[in-house]
Amino acid sequence: MDKKVLLDEKNALGRRTLDVWGEENGNLIFDAWDFGDGVEKILGCREYEWRWTVLAKNVPLFEKALESNLSMMDAIVERFSGDLSGDVGDFLKQHNIPYEWWSRRGD
Protein backbone atom coordinates (compact mmCIF):
# COMPACT_ATOMS: atom_id res chain seq x y z
CA MET A 1 0.00 0.00 0.00
CA ASP A 2 1.13 3.51 -0.70
CA LYS A 3 2.35 5.62 2.17
CA LYS A 4 -0.16 8.22 3.34
CA VAL A 5 0.78 11.36 5.25
CA LEU A 6 -1.46 11.92 8.26
CA LEU A 7 0.53 14.80 9.73
CA ASP A 8 3.38 16.99 8.51
CA GLU A 9 3.46 20.02 10.73
CA LYS A 10 6.19 22.66 10.96
CA ASN A 11 6.11 25.56 13.40
CA ALA A 12 8.35 27.54 15.76
CA LEU A 13 8.65 24.49 18.05
CA GLY A 14 9.87 22.13 15.33
CA ARG A 15 8.45 19.49 13.04
CA ARG A 16 6.06 16.57 13.58
CA THR A 17 5.21 13.86 11.08
CA LEU A 18 2.99 10.79 11.07
CA ASP A 19 2.78 8.44 8.10
CA VAL A 20 0.89 5.19 7.58
CA TRP A 21 1.43 2.38 5.11
CA GLY A 22 0.86 -1.30 4.63
CA GLU A 23 3.79 -3.66 4.27
CA GLU A 24 3.89 -6.47 1.71
CA ASN A 25 3.38 -8.98 4.55
CA GLY A 26 0.09 -7.28 5.48
CA ASN A 27 1.29 -5.38 8.57
CA LEU A 28 -0.04 -1.84 9.00
CA ILE A 29 2.61 0.69 10.07
CA PHE A 30 2.10 4.06 11.78
CA ASP A 31 5.45 5.86 11.83
CA ALA A 32 6.10 9.20 13.54
CA TRP A 33 8.98 11.63 13.97
CA ASP A 34 9.07 14.70 16.21
CA PHE A 35 12.00 17.11 16.11
CA GLY A 36 12.88 20.47 17.59
CA ASP A 37 12.51 22.77 20.57
CA GLY A 38 9.08 21.37 21.51
CA VAL A 39 10.48 17.86 21.90
CA GLU A 40 13.44 19.17 23.87
CA LYS A 41 11.15 21.00 26.32
CA ILE A 42 9.19 17.79 26.99
CA LEU A 43 11.78 15.00 26.67
CA GLY A 44 15.13 16.75 27.12
CA CYS A 45 16.31 15.77 23.64
CA ARG A 46 15.55 17.23 20.23
CA GLU A 47 14.35 14.10 18.45
CA TYR A 48 11.76 11.41 19.15
CA GLU A 49 10.65 8.64 16.82
CA TRP A 50 7.99 6.00 17.35
CA ARG A 51 6.29 3.27 15.39
CA TRP A 52 3.13 1.27 15.96
CA THR A 53 2.76 -1.94 13.98
CA VAL A 54 -0.60 -3.65 13.66
CA LEU A 55 0.31 -7.18 12.64
CA ALA A 56 -1.39 -8.57 9.54
CA LYS A 57 -3.51 -10.96 11.59
CA ASN A 58 -4.99 -7.97 13.47
CA VAL A 59 -5.52 -5.64 10.50
CA PRO A 60 -9.07 -7.01 9.90
CA LEU A 61 -9.96 -5.94 13.48
CA PHE A 62 -8.64 -2.47 12.74
CA GLU A 63 -10.51 -2.24 9.44
CA LYS A 64 -13.77 -3.40 11.03
CA ALA A 65 -13.41 -0.88 13.88
CA LEU A 66 -13.12 1.95 11.33
CA GLU A 67 -16.75 1.29 10.31
CA SER A 68 -16.28 2.87 6.90
CA ASN A 69 -17.31 2.11 3.35
CA LEU A 70 -14.07 3.66 2.11
CA SER A 71 -10.92 1.65 1.47
CA MET A 72 -9.04 1.11 4.71
CA MET A 73 -6.29 3.60 3.80
CA ASP A 74 -8.80 6.27 2.75
CA ALA A 75 -10.73 5.69 5.99
CA ILE A 76 -7.50 6.08 8.00
CA VAL A 77 -6.70 9.35 6.23
CA GLU A 78 -10.24 10.63 6.78
CA ARG A 79 -10.28 9.69 10.48
CA PHE A 80 -6.70 10.43 11.60
CA SER A 81 -5.31 13.32 9.52
CA GLY A 82 -4.02 16.62 10.84
CA ASP A 83 -5.22 17.50 14.32
CA LEU A 84 -6.86 14.06 14.60
CA SER A 85 -3.55 12.20 14.15
CA GLY A 86 -3.11 11.97 17.91
CA ASP A 87 -6.24 9.82 18.15
CA VAL A 88 -4.64 6.70 16.61
CA GLY A 89 -3.31 5.29 19.90
CA ASP A 90 -6.56 5.80 21.75
CA PHE A 91 -8.45 4.19 18.88
CA LEU A 92 -6.24 1.09 19.02
CA LYS A 93 -6.68 0.80 22.78
CA GLN A 94 -10.41 1.55 22.74
CA HIS A 95 -11.03 -1.22 20.20
CA ASN A 96 -8.61 -3.70 21.82
CA ILE A 97 -6.51 -3.94 18.68
CA PRO A 98 -3.11 -5.43 19.52
CA TYR A 99 -0.08 -3.59 18.20
CA GLU A 100 3.67 -3.61 18.63
CA TRP A 101 5.38 -0.44 19.79
CA TRP A 102 8.89 0.88 19.20
CA SER A 103 10.39 4.25 20.06
CA ARG A 104 13.71 6.06 20.16
CA ARG A 105 14.78 9.27 21.89
CA GLY A 106 17.90 11.15 21.04
CA ASP A 107 19.66 13.42 18.64
N, C-alpha and C positions, 0 to 999 in steps of 0.2 A: 504494500500500500504506500502511496505517496505520503511524504511528510507534510503535516499541516501545522501551521503556526497558530498557536492559541494566544500567545502574548509575546510582544516584542516592544518593550517600553524603555524609553530613554528619558531621563530627566536629570536635575541637578544632583540627585543622590546616586546616580549610576544607571545601570542597565539590568533589565530582567527579561528573561526569555522562557517560554514553555512551548515545546513542540510535542507532537504525537505522531506515531507511525506504527504500522504493523510490520513485523518481521516475516521473512519467508516461512519460518516455522510456526507462524500463527500467533506468536506473542504480541501483545499490545504494549507499546513503550510510551511513557510520558517522561520527557527529559527536560530538565530546567537548569538554568544558569543565572546566578545573581552576582553582580560585580559592582563595586564602587563604595562610596562613602556610607551609603545606607546600610550595606552589609557590615562594614567595619564598625559602625555604631552599635549594631545588634550583636554581632558575633566576634568582634575583635580581629577580624581578618577581612580582606577586601574581596574575597571570592568564595562562593558557595555553589556547589553543584549537587543535584539529586536526581534520582531516576526511580520511577515506579514501573514495575513490569507486571502486567497481568498475563499469567501464563495462558497458552493457547486453550488449555482445557477449561479455563475460567472465563474466556472471552464471551461465550454464549450467555453467561450470567450477566456480564456487563451490558451486552447488547440488549438483552431482555429488560434490564432495569432502566435503560434509556427511554423505553416506551415511545418509540418514534417510528414513523413510516419512512423516514429518510434512510439512506445508507448509514451504516454505523459511523463512518468518519464524518459525514456531513452532520449527523446528529451530535457528535462530539464537538465539532466546531460551533454549531448553533448553541449548545448548552454551556460550553466552557471557554468561550473566547473572551479576551479583554479582561474587564473587571471581574468576570465570572470564573477566571482561570483558577483562582484559589479554592474553588468549590470541589475540585476533583477528589482530593483526599477524603473530604467529608462524605462525598457520594459513594466512594468505595467502601468506607466503613459503614455507612447507613444501610447499604444493600448487602453487607456481609460478603463482599467480593474479595477473595484472597489476592494478595499482590506481594511481590518481593520489593524490598526497598534498599537503595544504595545511596550514600551521600559522601561528599568530600568537602572539607573546609581547608582553605589555605590559598596562598598567593602563588 
